[in-house]
Amino acid sequence: MAEFKPTVLIIEETLSEANAIKDALHTLDFDVEIADSGEKALKNLNSIQPDIILLNILMPGLNGYEICMRLKQKKDFKHIPIIFLSALSDSVDKIKAFQLGAVDFISKPIQRDELLVRVKSHLINSLNHIEKINKQVEWLEEKNTKLSTLSKELQLEKERNDLIIQGARVGTFEWHIPTDTVIRNEVAANLIGYNTDDLGKDNKIWLSLVHPDDLKLAQKTCARSENRVDEVVDVSYRIKHKNGQWVWLECRGKITEKDASNQPIKVSGILIDVSAERETQMALIESEENYRILSESTHEGILIHDKKKVIDSNQALANILGFTAKDLAINKPLPMDLVSEKDRSSIEKKLLAEYNGTYEIEMKRLDGVYIDCELETNDITYKGKKHRVVAFRDITHKKQAQIIDKTRLTIIENYRLLSIEEILKITLDSVEFMTKSEEGFYIILDNNQEVESQIWSHNSIKKQALLNNIQLDLKQLEIQDIGSCFSFQNSIISNDFKAVTAPDLFPELNRAIFIPTLQKENVISILCLGNKKSDYLPRDISLAEEVVNIAWEIIEKKKTEEALQVSQEKYRFIFENASIGMSISDISSGKILEVNKYLMEKLEYRTKEEVQTGIYASDYYASPEARKEVMHLLKRNNSLSNQEVELLRKDGTKNWFSISYFLNKKNGTIETFILDINEEKKAQEELKLINKRLQGLENIIHHKTESINDLLDYTLHEIVEYTKSDKGYIYHFQPSTNLFILNNWSDSLVLSYIPDNRSHEEQALDCLNQAVSEKKAIIINEPNHQYPFVKDKSSPLLKSMSIPILIKNEVVAIVWLGSQKKNYSLFDAEQVSLLLETTWILVEKQKLQDEQQQLV
């Protein structure tokens, strides 16, 4: 008898996959036969006599299910174990396979070790294989000398099978039903984190760990049900891992032994951790459910197709295209007839080429209206198969809004450079494009409601005559629709319009809309659009009116700005050339923003950059108190008129101005109007001083004096008060000795002073001697040294005025006045000299009286 080898029949149309399986099985020293179709396999069964069959499901001609059914109908071959091979992973496919009598189901792509384990396991448990083993035993008995060797080989084979099972992480179990004893391998226990001792020898602990919802499924392979055990069971259930997590196990079991009464004694099977596969399945189910929820709730149209027909679509797509759900039912051809002719070839290429991305097309709704759609196409796995999904978005309004925004932006950015006609042309182009009109033009009317001109869009073709070349009276025009638009000042839609009364003016229009623009209750223009391929809708009116309003708003703004520019130019000319000072200052910072030439000249500034702060800032006011009062009144009243304020020039000198203030809170500025009143103010001040000097003179004349010194002291007191000086002294002068003698004793000045031996520096500041030699008042407002006749050389520097008293053109005395702050003027000197002249007359008179009294 020839040596026996198990024979495996592979029924697989793909030879590359069949050869790969064949190579793997040769490692177990099996005979392997290949049939590339079910018909060939059934024809050659008698010659092949397979011990196990590996059968692909999806094949041309007879598929795997049909082959399996025919095999099970053949008496001699119905006990051959059949293992299905397939890329199908749905539970429905697996259940159908087992219902037809398969012993196992291996998913593609096939794992080599898993294949070997499952083939070997089912060969061992096959009755047909046992019969052949018996034949082999009989043959071995004849060859008794080889029995021990074969036994060892079988033992090694078993050990190798065990190693393969262990390495493939496949758990095995044997359940002896009469004793309810279970033998599990270590892998089975390890799948849920235990060892075999932890789980005991029965099913109690194992079943206690099964998820409550899955307990009935688990009991099919672990417990009797009405004294019956299923012949073949393939179930998946959850069982709690030792770490607390739920693990999905696939349990495949089969009765492997029965008693004489055909009652099951032993069930054998395998356990596989399918958690990852189950999670993938659940994720797929969840994904499809999420897709369904999203598909029904989104406003985007969804279409799933297989390049030939519709697989699925949502209600939103039907709404976008104006269809009912039945019109886009599954298994119908793709609705390519809805795509505009210009886009049809393009979209067909993208669909057939499996283009992934976004693009725009034009589609026609059921009501004949064309809409702009954005399509986004991608691959999708839907119900376990690869399909194509297309998302539809109606972007008609979006594109129209974009055109409106672009038109608005173009006009706003460039309106200063555009003419009114150019602005209107831009809006005409936009409206014409959005409403899909072939012609568009404006009729422009003047203030007398007469036609002034006609403006055409860039896309329109001008007909025989322009309006400015013919006489057109809208008030008398017999065209009903445009006449109504003008007369009733309402927009008009005319979808059966015909220009029969003015063929030279208007082209033949099958449809038209007329939109008036009103200003101060008068029509200033009429927008005419015509020759749309479909009827005009109220939406077309709304779009056109929005763009027209933009145009005329910008035009009015342009006119206003041009008028404002003329006004500003006039204001600027007046501002710069006014014979009154004008300035604008910032309220918060005090910085001057604008100042005119008059004010700069009066304040002695050469450039505007030299003016750092506003006219109302503290640095410009000679009196801080005056500035505070002005600001207080200005904040309370918002304006002040004709305020007399003394300001400082650039060189520090003062100047009187009459200022009017206006607080502009809206702009954050203070506007000032300034008039130079310094001469007037100076005259007023001088008049006051003259009056004051006359009053002083009257006081001196009527002063009751007892002596010359008393008269001089009183006069000096009046002079100091009059000039607002800090100090005042009188030196008598003796020309013969060049001697200055102080009238009254003082701690500050030397009593007598002869300037003969003075130094060069002292001589430069010897104002007393200079007043004698020049016989005029000497004014020093910027001294840089102490005076030589002052005792305390460390005393503060003083400004001074030395005024000589002349009798018969000869100096008889010097009045010296000093001050730290006051600047002396010639007017001061003149007024004091007048006082002194009168006083000296009184002194001479007193001397004469004293001499006469001595003679008596």
VENJOVEN-V373518 format. One record per pair of residues at least 4 apart in sequence whose ideal C-beta (glycine too) atoms are under 6 Angstrom apart, sorted by the first residue. I is the first residue (numbers start at 1). J is the second residue. Records with the same first field share a line. If there is no record, write none. Layout:
I=J ; J
//
This chain:
1=139
4=136
5=31
6=30 ; 51 ; 123
7=31 ; 50 ; 51
8=25 ; 30 ; 32 ; 52
9=33 ; 48 ; 50 ; 53
10=18 ; 21 ; 34 ; 54
11=35 ; 41 ; 55
12=17 ; 18 ; 56
13=36 ; 59
18=34
22=32
24=112 ; 115
25=30 ; 32
33=48
35=40 ; 41
37=61
38=62 ; 67
44=48
45=77
51=129
52=81 ; 123
53=80 ; 82
54=83 ; 85
55=64 ; 82 ; 84
56=64 ; 85
57=64 ; 84 ; 86
59=63
62=66 ; 67
64=84
65=100
68=82 ; 100
69=100
71=77
72=78 ; 101
79=127 ; 128
81=103 ; 122 ; 126
82=102
83=104
84=97 ; 102 ; 105
85=106
87=108
88=93
89=107
94=105
97=102 ; 105
98=102 ; 232 ; 234
103=122
104=118
106=110
110=115
113=168
114=168
116=120 ; 164
117=164 ; 165 ; 168 ; 170
120=161
123=129
125=256
140=147 ; 150
146=150
165=170
166=187
169=187
170=270 ; 272
171=187 ; 188 ; 191 ; 271
172=185 ; 270
173=182 ; 184 ; 188 ; 269
174=183 ; 268
175=182 ; 267
176=181 ; 266
177=264 ; 265
180=202
181=201
182=202 ; 203
184=188 ; 189 ; 196
186=190 ; 196
188=271
189=194 ; 195 ; 196 ; 199
191=273
192=239 ; 241 ; 247
193=241 ; 242 ; 243
194=198 ; 199 ; 242
199=205 ; 206
200=205
203=207 ; 222
207=222
209=239 ; 240
210=214 ; 215 ; 218 ; 237 ; 239
211=238
214=218 ; 237 ; 238
217=235 ; 237
218=222 ; 237
219=223
220=230 ; 233 ; 235
221=233 ; 251 ; 253
229=264
231=255
232=254
233=253
234=252
235=251
236=248 ; 250
238=246 ; 248
239=247 ; 249
241=245 ; 247
247=275
248=274 ; 275 ; 278
249=271
250=272 ; 274
251=271
252=269 ; 270
253=267 ; 269
255=264 ; 267
256=266 ; 268
257=265 ; 266
258=262 ; 264 ; 265
259=263 ; 265
274=278
283=287
290=294
291=295
294=298
295=302 ; 314
299=316
300=391 ; 393
301=316 ; 317 ; 320 ; 392
302=314
303=313 ; 317 ; 390
304=311 ; 312 ; 382 ; 387 ; 389
305=310 ; 311 ; 334 ; 388
306=311 ; 387
309=331 ; 333
310=330 ; 332
311=330 ; 387
312=330
313=317 ; 328
315=325
317=392
318=323 ; 324 ; 325 ; 328
320=392 ; 394
321=365
322=365 ; 366 ; 367
323=327 ; 328 ; 366
338=363 ; 364
339=343 ; 344 ; 347 ; 361 ; 363
340=362
343=347 ; 361 ; 362
347=361
349=353
350=355
355=377
356=378
358=376
359=375
360=374
361=373
362=370 ; 372
363=371 ; 373
364=370
365=369
368=534
371=394 ; 396
372=395 ; 396 ; 399
373=392
374=393 ; 395
375=390
376=391
377=390
378=389
380=387 ; 389
381=386
382=387
395=399
400=434 ; 543
403=430 ; 434
407=430
408=412 ; 550
409=413
411=415 ; 423 ; 554
414=418
415=554 ; 558
418=422 ; 423
420=555
421=455
423=551 ; 555
424=442 ; 455 ; 551
427=547 ; 551
428=432 ; 440 ; 457
429=457 ; 458
430=547
431=544 ; 547
432=437 ; 440 ; 457 ; 459
434=543
435=529 ; 540
436=532
437=529 ; 532
438=531
439=460 ; 530 ; 531
440=457 ; 460 ; 529
441=454 ; 456 ; 528
442=455 ; 525 ; 527
443=454 ; 526
444=452 ; 453 ; 525
445=449 ; 452 ; 523 ; 524
446=450 ; 452
451=467 ; 472
453=468
454=466 ; 467
456=460 ; 462
463=507
464=504
465=469 ; 470 ; 504
467=472
474=486
477=483
478=501
479=483 ; 501
481=492 ; 494 ; 497
482=514
483=487
484=488 ; 492
485=492 ; 514 ; 516 ; 526
486=523
489=516
491=515 ; 541
492=514
493=513 ; 536
494=512
495=511 ; 535
497=509 ; 512
499=506 ; 509
502=506
509=530 ; 531
511=532 ; 536
512=530
513=529 ; 536
514=526 ; 528
515=527 ; 544 ; 545
516=523 ; 526
517=524 ; 525 ; 548 ; 552
519=524
527=548
532=536
536=540
544=548
549=553
571=575
574=578
575=582 ; 596
576=596
578=582
580=673 ; 675
581=598 ; 599 ; 602 ; 674
582=596 ; 673
583=592 ; 595 ; 599 ; 615 ; 672
584=593 ; 594 ; 669 ; 671
585=592 ; 614 ; 670
586=591 ; 593
587=668 ; 670
590=613 ; 614 ; 617
591=613
592=611 ; 614
595=599 ; 600 ; 608 ; 611
599=674
600=605
602=676
603=649
604=649 ; 650
605=610 ; 611 ; 650
613=617 ; 619
615=620 ; 672
616=670
618=624 ; 627
620=647 ; 648
621=626 ; 627
622=646 ; 648 ; 654
626=645
633=637 ; 640
634=640 ; 661 ; 663
638=663
639=662
640=661
641=660
642=658
643=659
644=658
645=657 ; 659
646=654 ; 656
647=655 ; 657
648=652
649=653 ; 655
655=678
656=677 ; 678 ; 681
657=674
658=675 ; 677
659=672 ; 674
660=673
661=672
662=671
663=670
664=669
677=681
678=682
686=827
689=831
692=722
693=831 ; 835
696=718 ; 722 ; 835
697=835 ; 838
700=715 ; 839
703=714
705=710 ; 711
706=710
708=843 ; 846
712=730 ; 743
715=839
716=728 ; 730
718=722
719=728 ; 832
720=725 ; 728
723=817 ; 828
724=822
725=817 ; 819
726=818 ; 819
727=818
728=817
729=749 ; 816
730=743 ; 813 ; 815
731=740 ; 742 ; 814
732=741 ; 813
733=740 ; 811 ; 813
734=739
738=754
739=752 ; 754
740=753 ; 768
741=752
742=749 ; 751
748=791
749=789
750=789
753=789
755=766 ; 769
758=762 ; 763 ; 766 ; 788
761=785
762=788
765=785 ; 787
767=778 ; 802
768=802 ; 814
770=774 ; 778
771=778 ; 802 ; 804 ; 814
772=811
775=804
777=803 ; 829
778=802
779=801 ; 824
780=800
781=799 ; 823
783=797
786=790 ; 793
796=820
798=818
799=819
800=818
801=817 ; 824
802=814 ; 816
803=815 ; 829 ; 832 ; 833
804=811 ; 814
805=812 ; 813 ; 836 ; 840
806=811
807=812
824=828
//
